[in-house]
Amino acid sequence: MSNIIQNITHRIYFFRGVPVLLDRDLAEWFEVKPIRLREQVKRNIKRFPIHFRFVLSEQEVDVLVSQNAIPSRKVLGGSLPQVFTEFGVLQLANVLRSEKATEMSILIIEAFVAMRQHATNYEALAAAIKKLENSTNHRFAEVGQVLDALLEQKQLQENQKQRKRIGYRQ
């Protein structure tokens, strides 16, 4: 994965169960001012249904800031940020109609695809581990019992060595 795609995947957040990108990040990558990006969205609002773009609530912004994804609310500007799904990013590139927007939208889509592939790989790995645990669970239990017995025996030996003898010395 290229450095640009890695940078993009690190800025993908999950809100309302959907992976999204902040308007300020998209504006940076498309090389436009965030206010101009929002203006274009307002002018073409019919192209952005709720599953393409939505505005974060106050509570969602608080979560974003509290998890140190964003250093402070000031960074987000004066208004609540808009976030764009994968489809919203494509639509945004169509609305902005610049070479940079087209180029970056392709990279952003590749980042979304890479993220989905990684998630699928992790799910497959987790399922394989769970299957292995279930099939050999009794073996793990036996190993655990043997280790517990050995540790207990070692502790008894150490306690006996540390004990001072009571009585008269000759």
N, C-alpha and C positions, 0 to 999 in steps of 0.2 A: 504494500500500500504506500503510495507516495506521501510525502510530508504534508502536502496540501490536504489530501483526503483524511489523513490522521488528524490534522488541525480541525477540519470540519466535524469529524465524528466526536471530537472532544467537546464540541459546542452544541451537540444535539442533546436536548433535554426532553424528558417525558412529562407531559401534562395531560390530564384527562385521558390517560391510557394511550396517548399518541406521541410518537417522536416528532419534535418540532424544532425549528430554528427561530431565534429572536430576530426581529426586524433590524435592530442595530447591527447585528453580525452580517445579515444579508446585504445591508446598505454598504458596509465596509467592503465586502467581497465583490459587489457589483459596481463599486466605486461611484456611489451616489450618496448624497446626504440623506440621513434617516428621514428628515422632514419631507424631502422630495419623494422618497419611496412611499411614505404614507399618503402623500397627495395623489400619487398615481393609483394607489389602491382605492382611495375615496372616489376618484373619477371613474373607476372601473369596478365599482363594488359588486355589480352583478356577476362578474367573473370569479368572485371569491366567496363561494358558499361556506357555511360553517365548518365543513370538513376539510376546507382548504386553508382557512385562516380564522383565528379568533383572538380576542383581546384577553390578556391575563387578568384575573381578579386581584384585588388587594392581597388576599391571603396567599395566592400563588406567587405573587411578587415577594412577599415576606419569606416564603419557603426558598425561593431562588436566592435571596440575599443571605438568609440564615445558613444555608449550606455552603456559603463562600463561593458559589459559582459566580456571583457578582459581588464586588467589594462593597458597594453601597447603592442605595436607591438613586443617588445623583447620577450614576453612570447611565441609568436607563433613560434619563431625560425627564421632562416635566409631566409626561402622560404615561398611562399604563401601556406597556409594550404589547405589540401585536406579535403573534407567533404564526409561523407558516409550516404546514405539513409538506410532505414530499410533493404532492400535487399543487399546493400553493406556490412552491418554489418554481415549478415549471410555468405556472400561469403568470407569476411575477416576471419571469424572464421574457415572456411574450408581451407583457404590458410595457416593460422598460425598453425593449427593442434595441439593445446595444450589443456590440460584439462581446464586451466583457460579461454582460449578463448572461448571454448564451453560453459562453465558455465556462463560466462559473456554475451555471445551473447543471451542466453535464457533470462536472466534478462533484457537485452536491448530491446528485442522484446516485452517482457511483458510491459515495460515502454511505448513503442510506442502504444501498444494496449490500455493501460490505458489512455494515452493521447487522443486517438481517442474516447474512451468512454466518457471522460469528455467533449470533444468538442460536441459530439452528445447530451449529457444532457443539455449543455448550449444552444444549438440551439433550443431544444424542449422547454426549459423554456422561452426563448425569444419569441418564436412563441406563447406560451400560454399567455404571458403577452400582446403581441400585440393584440391577439384575444380578451382578456378581455377589453383592452382599446377601441377597435373598437366597441364592443357590448355595453359598458356602457359610451361611450364618452360624450353623452349629460348629463348624471348624473354628471360626473366630471366637466363639464362646469358650471352646476347649482351650485354645491358646491363652485366652484371658485368664481362665481359672488356673492354669499351670503357672503363669507369670505371677498372679496374686499369691499363690502358695510359696513360690520362691522368694518373693519380697517379704512375706510374713516370716519365713524361716530366717532370712538374713537379719531382719529387725530383732528377732529373738536372740540371735547370736551376739549382735552388737549390744543389746541391753545387758546380757550376761557379762560381757567384757567390761562394761562401764560400771557395774555394780561394785561397791566397796564391801569388803567382807566385814562382818560385824563380829566382835569378840576380842579376846586377848591376843596379843602378838607374842610370839616366843623369841 
